Amino acid sequence: MNETAKLGKAISVRLPQKDQEEYTELIERAGLTVSESVRSLVQQVLASCRALDLSSMEVRCEFHWRTPDPDHQFPEHVGDLRVTVSPPAGLAEADLARLVFVIPEFFTDQGEPFRIDSFHFHRVSTPRIEISSTRIRRNVLSFRVIEGVWRAGIFDYGTATDRAAMEERIRQDVSTHIARSIACFLLGQLPETRLLTQDEVAGANKRLFPPTRTDAES
């Protein structure tokens, strides 16, 4: 059995040509291969991840279901979700506010049985950062937490999904995504397209919480 087969599936990485050429020249001049270098980088990240202390982190999901009303303007809007994020030691609240998360989607072979969608003030949609669904046109998936909280609506598209099962799936996918995103940030693995600047956070909060007259005069 060759070395590649023993290691498992190969990883493909796309880089700008200039970066690829510079990186390849660096590695090969040291008598290494790009494969050996990438393997070493992955192993270093995993070793650092295993050493992270995330024991104090908590992601708590609260579900608030609506009474069914077929005459409601949006009968598919069946409830709301409130997610409270308590960051782990080593992650400041100001840094948590900068992270851009991505809403999990719940498609099956039969379509989309249910969906969660950020309240508008949690959505991240700027000329620099916007993550949209590849399956639902104009559906923005990127969101941020505000003072450690994210709020979203829950939409059921007539599939009669059991609410307990829906809660469990949403809780599992949302909690895992937020926890893994925080871990990636602490490991330096989140790209710039998943990080707001402090000025961007301040600007978004200013629109959400406009200064009072007293604040303006002080």
N, C-alpha and C positions, 0 to 999 in steps of 0.2 A: 504494500500500500504506500503511495507516495505521500510526501509531507502535506500537500494541499488537502488531500482527502482526509488525512488524520485530523487536520485543523478544522475542517468543516467548510461551510459555504463561503465563497470569496466575497469581499466587500469592494464595491465599485465607488470611486470618489471622483467627482468632476471638479476641476479647478480651472481658473483662467489660465490661458496658455503661458503667460509670463510667469505666474506663480508656479505652475507645474514644472517649467524648465528650470527655474531657480532652485526649487526644492529637490528635483531629481539630481541636479548637478551637485548640490550640497551633500546629499546622501551617498551618491555613487562615488564621489571623491574620497569619502571616508571608507570605501571598500564595503559598503552595505547595499542592500537592495531596498527599493521603495516598499516592497511587501514587508520586509523585516522591520522597517521604520514604523509603518502604520500599525503593525502588530504590537510593537513596543508601546506606541502611544495609547492604543486601546487598553492594553494591560495596565498602564499607569493610571488611566482614568478609572478603571474598575477597582484598582487597589485603593485609590483615594476615596472612591464611593463607599467601599466597604468600611472605611475608617470614619466616615461621617457619623456624627452623633445627632440623629434626628428624633431622639426620644421625647423631647419636649414639644415637638410639633403636633398640632391637632388640626384636622379639617373636619368641621362639624356641619352636617347637612340637615336642615329643617324643612319639612314639607307642609305646605298649607293648601289643602284641597278645597275646591269650590263646590258648592251644591249644583248639580247638573241643572241647566236651564236651556232648553232647546230654542227659546225665544231670545236668548242673549245675542248681541251683535257678533260675538266671536265664540260660538259654543264649543269650539275645539280647545279654547283656553281653559283647561281644567284645574289648574292650580299654579302655585308659585313656589319657588325654591330660594332659600336663604342659606348661603354658605359662609361660615365664619372660619377664618384662617388664623391660627395662632402660630407664628413663625418659630422655627427652632432657634436654639442658642446660636449666636453668630450671625443671624440675619436681622438687620435693623428694620424697623417699620418703614423707614424711608426707602429702603431697597425693595421691600416687598411691594410697595406702591408702584415701583418702576417695572415690575415684571408683567409681561404680556402673556396671558394664558390663551388656550384654544378650546372652544366648546367641543366636547365629544359628540359624535353623530351616531345614530342608532339604526342604520339601514339594515335591511334583510333582503333576501332574494325577492320578496314580495313588495318591497318599497320601504317607506319610512313610517313605521307604526306610531312613533311619537318623537317629539323634539323638545329641546330646551333652548331658550333664546334670551340673551341678556336684556335686562332693562336698558333703555337707550343710553343712560348716563354711564353705564359700565363698558359700553362698546369702545373699542379702539379702532378708529377709522380716520387716518390722517394721510397726507400725501406720502409720508415716509413709511408708515406701518399700517397694513390692513391685511388680515388673513380671511379669505372668503371660502365658502364651500365650493368644492369642485363638482358638486352634484345638484345643489339648489342655487339658482341664479340670484345674485345680489344678497345672499345670506351671509352676513358678517359673523365670523366665528371668534375673532380676537376680542379679548376682554381684559379688564383690570379690576383688581379689588380696590375698594375705597374704605380707608380706615379698617382694613382687615376683613371687609365683607363684600360678597358678590351676591347680586339678586338676579333671578331669571324667571321667566314664565315657563310653564309646562304645557305642551300642546299635544293632545291625543287626536289622531286622525281617523277615528271611527273603527279602530281595530279591536276594541274591547279588551285592551291589555290590562291584566290584573294590576291594581294599584300597588299592592305589596311587591310584586315582581318588578314593576316600573321603578319604585323607590330603590330597590336593591340594586338594579342595574345602573341607575343614575348615580347613586351614592358611590358605588364601586368605581365607575369610570371617572367621575369628577374628582373624587379623593385621590385616586391613583395619579391622574394627570397633574393635579396641583402639587402633590408631594414630589413627583419625579421632576417637574419643572423647577421647583425650588432646589432640589438636589443638583440639577444641571447648572443652575446659576451659581451655587456655592462651589462647584467644580470648575467654573469658568467656561462652561460648555454652551451657554445660551448665546446665540448670535445677536448682533445689534438690532436685527428686525424683531427681536423678542424683548427688547429693553427700551422703555421710554427714558428720555433724559429728565433730569430734575426740573428743567424749565417746562418741558411738555406736561409733566404731572402738575406743576404749579398752574399752568395755563388752563388745563382741563378743570382743575379744582376751583379756579377763580370763576369760570363760567357756571360751575355747579353751585358754588357757595360765594355769590357776589359779596364784596365788602359792604359792611353797614356804614351808615353816615359817621358813626363814631370811629370806625376803623379808618375811614378815609381821612378824617380830620386829625388822627393821632400821628 
